[in-house]
Amino acid sequence: MKLTGKAALVTGAARGIGKAIALALAREGCDVVVSDIDEPLAKAVAREIEDMGQKALAVRTDVSKLEDVKALFKKTIEVFGRLDILVNNAGIIRRGSLEDHSDADWELVMAVNLRGTYYCSREAARIMKRQRSGRIINISSVAGKVGDITSAPSYGPSKGAVNALTKSLARELAPFGVTVNAVAPHAIETEMSAEWSEERRRAVISQIPLGRMGKPEEVAAAVVFLASEEAAFITGEILDVNGGYLMD
Ligand SMILES: NC(=O)c1ccc[n+]([C@@H]2O[C@H](COP(=O)([O-])OP(=O)(O)OC[C@H]3O[C@@H](n4cnc5c(N)ncnc54)[C@H](O)[C@@H]3O)[C@@H](O)[C@H]2O)c1
C-alpha cells in the first residue's frame, strides 16, 4: 500500500469519479472523508471504506457554500486530527447553447467547480501549511484546455480557471511542502457522460485514439500516483487522462 496512515478528503465522493477515488485511496491505506451534497450515497461509500478496514467519515457538504466547507474541515480535524490529501472532485455541468445559458447556470457552475475548489483548497492550505506537507489534487477536464465540446458554455471556462488556480497555488504552497496538481479527464463513464446521446457518444469515441471511453478507476489511479511519495517532485502539473484525445 502506497498511502498507509494518510488522511484524505474527497469532495463529490458519493458516486462516479469521486467514489472511485475515495475507494482507491482507501485501498492504498488512507482513512477517507467522503464529502458530497448527497448524504445517503456518501454514507454508503463510507460504509464500503469501513468494510475495507479503513476509517471513513461521511459529511454532507455543498462545496459552493463557505459555511459548509468550514464545517467540513473542522469535522475532519476533529475526527482524523490531520489532512494529508485533498481531492477537489465535486463538479457539475449545465448544457445548452450560449443564448440558452442563463445567468443562474453560469453562476452555479462557477460556484461549484471553481469557487468550491478555491474554498476547499484555502481550508486545506491552513492545515497543510501547519503540517508542512500535503497534496491537493483538482479534478479538472480536457474542457479546461480546449474548451467544451458538448455545448456547455460555462463548463470549460470553470475548468480552465481550475487549471490556473492549480498552478497559482502550486507556486504559493511549494515552500510549505505542499504540492498542487490537477487531473484532466475526458470521456469517463459516469452519470455525467451518461446524458450524451448515442450519436454524441460515437462521435466522442471516434476522436479518441484508444477507441473507448475511460473508467472512473483510471482517473483514480492517476490521483493515487499524484498523492504518492513517487510524485513528490511534481507540482503545478495538469495530468491528462483522456485516451490520447489531446496530447499536449
Ligand atoms: N465524466 C467525465 O467524462 C468527466 C470528464 C472530465 C472531467 N470530469 C470531472 O470529474 C468530476 C466528477 O465527475 P463525474 O463524472 O463523476 O460526475 P457525477 O455527476 O457522476 O458526480 C459528481 C458528484 O459531485 C457531487 N456534487 C455535485 N454538486 C456538488 C456540490 N455543490 N457540493 C458537493 N458535491 C457536489 C454529486 O452529488 C456527485 O456525487 C467533476 O469535477 C467533472 O467535472 C468528468
The ligand as an ORCA input file, in Angstrom:
! r2SCAN-3c Opt
* xyz 0 1
  N     -17.336     12.054    -16.540
  C     -16.485     12.672    -17.359
  O     -16.371     12.326    -18.538
  C     -15.626     13.799    -16.865
  C     -14.684     14.338    -17.761
  C     -13.871     15.370    -17.336
  C     -13.979     15.842    -16.041
  N     -14.896     15.310    -15.192
  C     -14.947     15.870    -13.837
  O     -14.848     14.832    -12.882
  C     -15.539     15.215    -11.678
  C     -16.515     14.119    -11.297
  O     -17.419     13.956    -12.361
  P     -18.371     12.676    -12.526
  O     -18.409     12.360    -13.960
  O     -18.004     11.614    -11.545
  O     -19.763     13.366    -12.152
  P     -21.026     12.843    -11.343
  O     -22.117     13.795    -11.679
  O     -21.254     11.386    -11.560
  O     -20.559     13.041     -9.808
  C     -20.391     14.315     -9.255
  C     -20.562     14.222     -7.748
  O     -20.423     15.558     -7.234
  C     -21.494     15.801     -6.309
  N     -21.801     17.220     -6.258
  C     -22.464     17.976     -7.172
  N     -22.572     19.238     -6.749
  C     -21.951     19.300     -5.537
  C     -21.737     20.335     -4.596
  N     -22.212     21.563     -4.820
  N     -21.050     20.040     -3.474
  C     -20.582     18.800     -3.248
  N     -20.769     17.774     -4.078
  C     -21.450     18.019     -5.228
  C     -22.662     14.983     -6.848
  O     -23.635     14.733     -5.836
  C     -21.962     13.728     -7.324
  O     -21.827     12.759     -6.301
  C     -16.199     16.560    -11.982
  O     -15.413     17.613    -11.473
  C     -16.231     16.592    -13.500
  O     -16.269     17.908    -13.991
  C     -15.725     14.296    -15.568
*
